[in-house]
Amino acid sequence: MDEELRWTDAVGQAELVRCGAISPGELLDAGRDRIREIDPVLHCIVAHLEPGAEGPAPGAPFPGFPSW
């Protein structure tokens, strides 16, 4: 994952998607890659809910963010 993206907050990441610098899928993949990188050390992810994370649930309050 790009080092700059790693330290960009959610508002900054949303701006990158809005202006077309990165696609939502690329951002999701970058997050998944980061989780795979650090979870074996931190053991902080209880459940990997990757299927279905590609888009918002119908009626989700924040379009572009998965909600469970």
Biopython code that builds the backbone (N, CA, C, O; Angstrom):
import numpy as np
from Bio.PDB.StructureBuilder import StructureBuilder

atoms = [
    (1, "MET", "N", (0.851, -1.175, 0.000)),
    (1, "MET", "CA", (0.000, 0.000, 0.000)),
    (1, "MET", "C", (0.893, 1.233, 0.000)),
    (1, "MET", "O", (1.952, 1.259, 0.627)),
    (2, "ASP", "N", (0.446, 2.236, -0.707)),
    (2, "ASP", "CA", (1.176, 3.491, -0.766)),
    (2, "ASP", "C", (1.314, 4.076, 0.639)),
    (2, "ASP", "O", (0.339, 4.164, 1.385)),
    (3, "GLU", "N", (2.517, 4.468, 0.983)),
    (3, "GLU", "CA", (2.794, 4.981, 2.339)),
    (3, "GLU", "C", (1.942, 6.203, 2.666)),
    (3, "GLU", "O", (1.479, 6.338, 3.799)),
    (4, "GLU", "N", (1.726, 7.089, 1.708)),
    (4, "GLU", "CA", (0.910, 8.282, 1.965)),
    (4, "GLU", "C", (-0.539, 7.897, 2.276)),
    (4, "GLU", "O", (-1.150, 8.452, 3.189)),
    (5, "LEU", "N", (-1.080, 6.954, 1.520)),
    (5, "LEU", "CA", (-2.457, 6.517, 1.752)),
    (5, "LEU", "C", (-2.603, 5.883, 3.129)),
    (5, "LEU", "O", (-3.642, 6.019, 3.775)),
    (6, "ARG", "N", (-1.570, 5.200, 3.571)),
    (6, "ARG", "CA", (-1.591, 4.546, 4.885)),
    (6, "ARG", "C", (-1.877, 5.537, 6.009)),
    (6, "ARG", "O", (-2.528, 5.183, 6.992)),
    (7, "TRP", "N", (-1.407, 6.755, 5.878)),
    (7, "TRP", "CA", (-1.548, 7.755, 6.944)),
    (7, "TRP", "C", (-2.622, 8.796, 6.650)),
    (7, "TRP", "O", (-2.741, 9.780, 7.379)),
    (8, "THR", "N", (-3.396, 8.595, 5.603)),
    (8, "THR", "CA", (-4.470, 9.522, 5.246)),
    (8, "THR", "C", (-5.730, 9.140, 6.006)),
    (8, "THR", "O", (-6.126, 7.975, 6.020)),
    (9, "ASP", "N", (-6.364, 10.134, 6.644)),
    (9, "ASP", "CA", (-7.582, 9.836, 7.403)),
    (9, "ASP", "C", (-8.753, 9.576, 6.460)),
    (9, "ASP", "O", (-8.629, 9.720, 5.244)),
    (10, "ALA", "N", (-9.885, 9.193, 7.035)),
    (10, "ALA", "CA", (-11.052, 8.814, 6.233)),
    (10, "ALA", "C", (-11.554, 9.968, 5.373)),
    (10, "ALA", "O", (-11.993, 9.750, 4.244)),
    (11, "VAL", "N", (-11.495, 11.187, 5.889)),
    (11, "VAL", "CA", (-11.938, 12.341, 5.112)),
    (11, "VAL", "C", (-11.020, 12.529, 3.905)),
    (11, "VAL", "O", (-11.488, 12.786, 2.796)),
    (12, "GLY", "N", (-9.735, 12.402, 4.124)),
    (12, "GLY", "CA", (-8.781, 12.513, 3.033)),
    (12, "GLY", "C", (-8.935, 11.401, 2.019)),
    (12, "GLY", "O", (-8.814, 11.638, 0.818)),
    (13, "GLN", "N", (-9.202, 10.185, 2.485)),
    (13, "GLN", "CA", (-9.412, 9.061, 1.580)),
    (13, "GLN", "C", (-10.670, 9.283, 0.747)),
    (13, "GLN", "O", (-10.689, 8.993, -0.449)),
    (14, "ALA", "N", (-11.720, 9.799, 1.382)),
    (14, "ALA", "CA", (-12.957, 10.090, 0.645)),
    (14, "ALA", "C", (-12.697, 11.142, -0.432)),
    (14, "ALA", "O", (-13.248, 11.050, -1.530)),
    (15, "GLU", "N", (-11.877, 12.125, -0.135)),
    (15, "GLU", "CA", (-11.541, 13.156, -1.114)),
    (15, "GLU", "C", (-10.771, 12.553, -2.287)),
    (15, "GLU", "O", (-11.002, 12.924, -3.438)),
    (16, "LEU", "N", (-9.861, 11.628, -2.003)),
    (16, "LEU", "CA", (-9.117, 10.963, -3.074)),
    (16, "LEU", "C", (-10.053, 10.196, -4.005)),
    (16, "LEU", "O", (-9.859, 10.183, -5.220)),
    (17, "VAL", "N", (-11.060, 9.562, -3.428)),
    (17, "VAL", "CA", (-12.048, 8.841, -4.238)),
    (17, "VAL", "C", (-12.886, 9.846, -5.023)),
    (17, "VAL", "O", (-13.128, 9.653, -6.215)),
    (18, "ARG", "N", (-13.330, 10.912, -4.366)),
    (18, "ARG", "CA", (-14.182, 11.913, -5.016)),
    (18, "ARG", "C", (-13.498, 12.547, -6.220)),
    (18, "ARG", "O", (-14.127, 12.756, -7.257)),
    (19, "CYS", "N", (-12.210, 12.852, -6.083)),
    (19, "CYS", "CA", (-11.517, 13.530, -7.181)),
    (19, "CYS", "C", (-10.945, 12.545, -8.208)),
    (19, "CYS", "O", (-10.360, 12.964, -9.206)),
    (20, "GLY", "N", (-11.112, 11.242, -7.969)),
    (20, "GLY", "CA", (-10.702, 10.243, -8.945)),
    (20, "GLY", "C", (-9.245, 9.813, -8.851)),
    (20, "GLY", "O", (-8.748, 9.117, -9.737)),
    (21, "ALA", "N", (-8.553, 10.220, -7.785)),
    (21, "ALA", "CA", (-7.153, 9.819, -7.621)),
    (21, "ALA", "C", (-7.028, 8.332, -7.323)),
    (21, "ALA", "O", (-5.999, 7.720, -7.609)),
    (22, "ILE", "N", (-8.075, 7.753, -6.749)),
    (22, "ILE", "CA", (-8.105, 6.330, -6.425)),
    (22, "ILE", "C", (-9.557, 5.878, -6.531)),
    (22, "ILE", "O", (-10.474, 6.643, -6.234)),
    (23, "SER", "N", (-9.759, 4.645, -6.950)),
    (23, "SER", "CA", (-11.131, 4.135, -7.044)),
    (23, "SER", "C", (-11.549, 3.554, -5.695)),
    (23, "SER", "O", (-10.695, 3.197, -4.883)),
    (24, "PRO", "N", (-12.848, 3.456, -5.452)),
    (24, "PRO", "CA", (-13.296, 2.824, -4.209)),
    (24, "PRO", "C", (-12.750, 1.404, -4.051)),
    (24, "PRO", "O", (-12.399, 0.993, -2.945)),
    (25, "GLY", "N", (-12.679, 0.659, -5.150)),
    (25, "GLY", "CA", (-12.147, -0.705, -5.098)),
    (25, "GLY", "C", (-10.676, -0.733, -4.715)),
    (25, "GLY", "O", (-10.244, -1.594, -3.948)),
    (26, "GLU", "N", (-9.906, 0.211, -5.249)),
    (26, "GLU", "CA", (-8.484, 0.293, -4.896)),
    (26, "GLU", "C", (-8.313, 0.644, -3.422)),
    (26, "GLU", "O", (-7.424, 0.117, -2.753)),
    (27, "LEU", "N", (-9.164, 1.536, -2.919)),
    (27, "LEU", "CA", (-9.097, 1.904, -1.510)),
    (27, "LEU", "C", (-9.448, 0.711, -0.624)),
    (27, "LEU", "O", (-8.802, 0.466, 0.394)),
    (28, "LEU", "N", (-10.480, -0.025, -1.026)),
    (28, "LEU", "CA", (-10.866, -1.221, -0.277)),
    (28, "LEU", "C", (-9.746, -2.251, -0.292)),
    (28, "LEU", "O", (-9.438, -2.842, 0.743)),
    (29, "ASP", "N", (-9.134, -2.473, -1.446)),
    (29, "ASP", "CA", (-8.020, -3.418, -1.536)),
    (29, "ASP", "C", (-6.843, -2.985, -0.672)),
    (29, "ASP", "O", (-6.190, -3.817, -0.042)),
    (30, "ALA", "N", (-6.572, -1.676, -0.643)),
    (30, "ALA", "CA", (-5.474, -1.165, 0.181)),
    (30, "ALA", "C", (-5.747, -1.424, 1.660)),
    (30, "ALA", "O", (-4.843, -1.800, 2.406)),
    (31, "GLY", "N", (-6.984, -1.225, 2.079)),
    (31, "GLY", "CA", (-7.347, -1.505, 3.470)),
    (31, "GLY", "C", (-7.221, -2.976, 3.805)),
    (31, "GLY", "O", (-6.722, -3.338, 4.871)),
    (32, "ARG", "N", (-7.673, -3.824, 2.895)),
    (32, "ARG", "CA", (-7.550, -5.269, 3.111)),
    (32, "ARG", "C", (-6.080, -5.686, 3.198)),
    (32, "ARG", "O", (-5.703, -6.507, 4.034)),
    (33, "ASP", "N", (-5.261, -5.107, 2.323)),
    (33, "ASP", "CA", (-3.828, -5.426, 2.355)),
    (33, "ASP", "C", (-3.218, -5.021, 3.693)),
    (33, "ASP", "O", (-2.403, -5.750, 4.259)),
    (34, "ARG", "N", (-3.616, -3.853, 4.194)),
    (34, "ARG", "CA", (-3.083, -3.376, 5.476)),
    (34, "ARG", "C", (-3.521, -4.302, 6.610)),
    (34, "ARG", "O", (-2.729, -4.613, 7.500)),
    (35, "ILE", "N", (-4.756, -4.734, 6.582)),
    (35, "ILE", "CA", (-5.244, -5.655, 7.607)),
    (35, "ILE", "C", (-4.442, -6.949, 7.568)),
    (35, "ILE", "O", (-4.023, -7.456, 8.608)),
    (36, "ARG", "N", (-4.227, -7.486, 6.364)),
    (36, "ARG", "CA", (-3.452, -8.727, 6.238)),
    (36, "ARG", "C", (-2.021, -8.549, 6.737)),
    (36, "ARG", "O", (-1.408, -9.490, 7.241)),
    (37, "GLU", "N", (-1.500, -7.344, 6.595)),
    (37, "GLU", "CA", (-0.134, -7.054, 7.017)),
    (37, "GLU", "C", (-0.005, -6.977, 8.540)),
    (37, "GLU", "O", (0.943, -7.519, 9.108)),
    (38, "ILE", "N", (-0.946, -6.310, 9.200)),
    (38, "ILE", "CA", (-0.764, -6.064, 10.644)),
    (38, "ILE", "C", (-1.528, -7.017, 11.551)),
    (38, "ILE", "O", (-1.160, -7.177, 12.715)),
    (39, "ASP", "N", (-2.582, -7.652, 11.051)),
    (39, "ASP", "CA", (-3.373, -8.513, 11.938)),
    (39, "ASP", "C", (-2.595, -9.693, 12.507)),
    (39, "ASP", "O", (-2.826, -10.051, 13.662)),
    (40, "PRO", "N", (-1.689, -10.317, 11.762)),
    (40, "PRO", "CA", (-0.940, -11.422, 12.373)),
    (40, "PRO", "C", (-0.112, -10.981, 13.586)),
    (40, "PRO", "O", (0.212, -11.798, 14.448)),
    (41, "VAL", "N", (0.222, -9.712, 13.649)),
    (41, "VAL", "CA", (0.997, -9.191, 14.782)),
    (41, "VAL", "C", (0.071, -8.723, 15.903)),
    (41, "VAL", "O", (0.296, -9.033, 17.073)),
    (42, "LEU", "N", (-0.981, -7.968, 15.534)),
    (42, "LEU", "CA", (-1.852, -7.364, 16.539)),
    (42, "LEU", "C", (-3.027, -8.243, 16.962)),
    (42, "LEU", "O", (-3.552, -8.090, 18.065)),
    (43, "HIS", "N", (-3.438, -9.155, 16.095)),
    (43, "HIS", "CA", (-4.619, -9.997, 16.358)),
    (43, "HIS", "C", (-5.819, -9.130, 16.748)),
    (43, "HIS", "O", (-6.482, -9.371, 17.756)),
    (44, "CYS", "N", (-6.076, -8.113, 15.917)),
    (44, "CYS", "CA", (-7.114, -7.141, 16.248)),
    (44, "CYS", "C", (-8.408, -7.330, 15.454)),
    (44, "CYS", "O", (-9.417, -6.700, 15.769)),
    (45, "ILE", "N", (-8.395, -8.172, 14.448)),
    (45, "ILE", "CA", (-9.583, -8.389, 13.633)),
    (45, "ILE", "C", (-10.267, -9.665, 14.103)),
    (45, "ILE", "O", (-9.684, -10.749, 14.053)),
    (46, "VAL", "N", (-11.497, -9.530, 14.557)),
    (46, "VAL", "CA", (-12.231, -10.670, 15.083)),
    (46, "VAL", "C", (-12.805, -11.507, 13.950)),
    (46, "VAL", "O", (-12.746, -12.736, 13.991)),
    (47, "ALA", "N", (-13.357, -10.849, 12.945)),
    (47, "ALA", "CA", (-13.958, -11.559, 11.816)),
    (47, "ALA", "C", (-13.667, -10.788, 10.542)),
    (47, "ALA", "O", (-13.868, -9.575, 10.483)),
    (48, "HIS", "N", (-13.200, -11.484, 9.536)),
    (48, "HIS", "CA", (-12.964, -10.877, 8.232)),
    (48, "HIS", "C", (-14.250, -10.998, 7.428)),
    (48, "HIS", "O", (-14.615, -12.089, 6.992)),
    (49, "LEU", "N", (-14.923, -9.894, 7.237)),
    (49, "LEU", "CA", (-16.195, -9.893, 6.520)),
    (49, "LEU", "C", (-15.990, -9.358, 5.110)),
    (49, "LEU", "O", (-16.695, -8.447, 4.675)),
    (50, "GLU", "N", (-15.031, -9.920, 4.407)),
    (50, "GLU", "CA", (-14.700, -9.406, 3.086)),
    (50, "GLU", "C", (-15.824, -9.530, 2.070)),
    (50, "GLU", "O", (-16.091, -8.550, 1.374)),
    (51, "PRO", "N", (-16.498, -10.661, 1.936)),
    (51, "PRO", "CA", (-17.595, -10.690, 0.963)),
    (51, "PRO", "C", (-18.674, -9.688, 1.355)),
    (51, "PRO", "O", (-19.121, -9.659, 2.501)),
    (52, "GLY", "N", (-19.079, -8.882, 0.409)),
    (52, "GLY", "CA", (-20.115, -7.897, 0.686)),
    (52, "GLY", "C", (-19.576, -6.530, 1.036)),
    (52, "GLY", "O", (-20.348, -5.578, 1.145)),
    (53, "ALA", "N", (-18.271, -6.402, 1.215)),
    (53, "ALA", "CA", (-17.700, -5.098, 1.559)),
    (53, "ALA", "C", (-17.548, -4.215, 0.334)),
    (53, "ALA", "O", (-17.150, -3.057, 0.454)),
    (54, "GLU", "N", (-17.856, -4.741, -0.837)),
    (54, "GLU", "CA", (-17.644, -3.991, -2.069)),
    (54, "GLU", "C", (-18.632, -2.859, -2.261)),
    (54, "GLU", "O", (-18.406, -1.997, -3.111)),
    (55, "GLY", "N", (-19.696, -2.829, -1.521)),
    (55, "GLY", "CA", (-20.667, -1.752, -1.712)),
    (55, "GLY", "C", (-21.547, -1.591, -0.495)),
    (55, "GLY", "O", (-21.572, -2.449, 0.387)),
    (56, "PRO", "N", (-22.266, -0.493, -0.452)),
    (56, "PRO", "CA", (-23.123, -0.249, 0.711)),
    (56, "PRO", "C", (-24.358, -1.147, 0.689)),
    (56, "PRO", "O", (-24.815, -1.575, -0.371)),
    (57, "ALA", "N", (-24.868, -1.413, 1.841)),
    (57, "ALA", "CA", (-26.128, -2.145, 1.945)),
    (57, "ALA", "C", (-27.244, -1.231, 1.454)),
    (57, "ALA", "O", (-27.127, -0.011, 1.570)),
    (58, "PRO", "N", (-28.310, -1.783, 0.913)),
    (58, "PRO", "CA", (-29.428, -0.939, 0.480)),
    (58, "PRO", "C", (-29.922, -0.078, 1.634)),
    (58, "PRO", "O", (-30.181, -0.580, 2.728)),
    (59, "GLY", "N", (-30.050, 1.204, 1.387)),
    (59, "GLY", "CA", (-30.515, 2.121, 2.423)),
    (59, "GLY", "C", (-29.466, 2.490, 3.435)),
    (59, "GLY", "O", (-29.790, 3.055, 4.480)),
    (60, "ALA", "N", (-28.197, 2.183, 3.151)),
    (60, "ALA", "CA", (-27.124, 2.501, 4.100)),
    (60, "ALA", "C", (-27.041, 4.011, 4.316)),
    (60, "ALA", "O", (-27.213, 4.784, 3.374)),
    (61, "PRO", "N", (-26.777, 4.430, 5.551)),
    (61, "PRO", "CA", (-26.747, 5.872, 5.831)),
    (61, "PRO", "C", (-25.548, 6.588, 5.209)),
    (61, "PRO", "O", (-25.608, 7.799, 4.997)),
    (62, "PHE", "N", (-24.465, 5.874, 4.914)),
    (62, "PHE", "CA", (-23.262, 6.479, 4.353)),
    (62, "PHE", "C", (-22.902, 5.753, 3.067)),
    (62, "PHE", "O", (-22.187, 4.752, 3.112)),
    (63, "PRO", "N", (-23.376, 6.229, 1.924)),
    (63, "PRO", "CA", (-23.059, 5.565, 0.663)),
    (63, "PRO", "C", (-21.547, 5.411, 0.481)),
    (63, "PRO", "O", (-20.782, 6.346, 0.716)),
    (64, "GLY", "N", (-21.141, 4.232, 0.066)),
    (64, "GLY", "CA", (-19.731, 3.961, -0.135)),
    (64, "GLY", "C", (-19.073, 3.299, 1.041)),
    (64, "GLY", "O", (-17.932, 2.849, 0.936)),
    (65, "PHE", "N", (-19.762, 3.226, 2.163)),
    (65, "PHE", "CA", (-19.224, 2.555, 3.347)),
    (65, "PHE", "C", (-20.097, 1.357, 3.644)),
    (65, "PHE", "O", (-21.318, 1.488, 3.732)),
    (66, "PRO", "N", (-19.487, 0.181, 3.801)),
    (66, "PRO", "CA", (-20.297, -0.988, 4.131)),
    (66, "PRO", "C", (-20.898, -0.841, 5.520)),
    (66, "PRO", "O", (-20.285, -0.255, 6.413)),
    (67, "SER", "N", (-22.070, -1.363, 5.692)),
    (67, "SER", "CA", (-22.683, -1.376, 7.031)),
    (67, "SER", "C", (-23.204, -2.779, 7.287)),
    (67, "SER", "O", (-23.789, -3.406, 6.404)),
    (68, "TRP", "N", (-22.994, -3.253, 8.467)),
    (68, "TRP", "CA", (-23.371, -4.621, 8.805)),
    (68, "TRP", "C", (-24.491, -4.645, 9.766)),
    (68, "TRP", "O", (-24.940, -5.719, 10.163)),
]
sb = StructureBuilder()
sb.init_structure("model")
sb.init_model(0)
sb.init_chain("A")
sb.init_seg("    ")
for serial, (resi, resn, name, xyz) in enumerate(atoms, 1):
    if name == "N":
        sb.init_residue(resn, " ", resi, " ")
    sb.init_atom(name, np.array(xyz, "f"), 0.0, 1.0, " ", f" {name:<3s}", serial, name[0])
structure = sb.get_structure()
